[in-house]
């Protein structure tokens, strides 16, 4: 059996090589996204102003290397996207690009299961040669995504049970010897230090220790890039929630400080991260909704990996932070009495093609790129749930509208 299996393996390999060569010849200089890889390092419970202080004091030299921007989590207060500023809902949004009305992880209950397509699933399905890993200190993340582990969309799932050095060492090992196209890493120390001590030196020291572990991970990646110069890595950093003022012990509610997060990239980001909208559609919370959101991380990684984003099947609430931004701040509100859905958005880039609107996979309108509103008055007899997708410059952005409140 063995020699035949081995021969078959070689045959397959040769076939694959021939296909890749043919593809390269046909595509000419087109980007080969199979060389694109991504790592997302999540650091739990890092409050934005506290992080800035640690960076400015020179005590987070690794995070300081990144392009860092302010962002928000917890959805938009008072709308269908609102979710608690807790780790379960926060990481589920980061790993899906969707708010809890889609992913249904509404609390820290490890029995909850993500109910929308994850980054892991979308990346795995995009090519049989792509592999993903999720290495976490806070175990419930891999419980919430265990369906992806069982389906093989997460090929390597590691739970380190609160031990950040275990998470760091395993990530370093996989960067040295593994062949993953997307690695999610979760480090937990700052959240624990916040719950124990609130804001203060101990909290800031925890951020510094995490920065040192990030340094170990980045050193392994630098070595890997040196040995594999054809690989094009995107590294992103983020957190799942801020902390409650004034003392920083807790989180979970909708205050500015709890909702404020950060997103950092090792590549220059587009205006969604670098140029917040000064007069956002929802002016609440001192303009916080004019900034990027943690839902923008997943679509950014998909853009870097060249994962096809079919607007007819798109269900991601975030906006990519690389390349074209598409429409920003999309909102969708259902008026049950009038049987209409009002969509609003902002456009900050030009387009040569019309803006397109899809309702649950069906194209319903083409508008000029300067439009910023559409009222859908031809709703189906049973509304149930409608997924709207607005496409500008081939970038889709979606919102889910439900007739009845979504059970979480
Ligand atoms: Zn916490």
Boltz pocket constraint, residues with backbone or C-beta under 6 A from the ligand:
constraints:
  - pocket:
      binder: B
      contacts: [[A, 45], [A, 87], [A, 191], [A, 195], [A, 251]]
      max_distance: 6.0
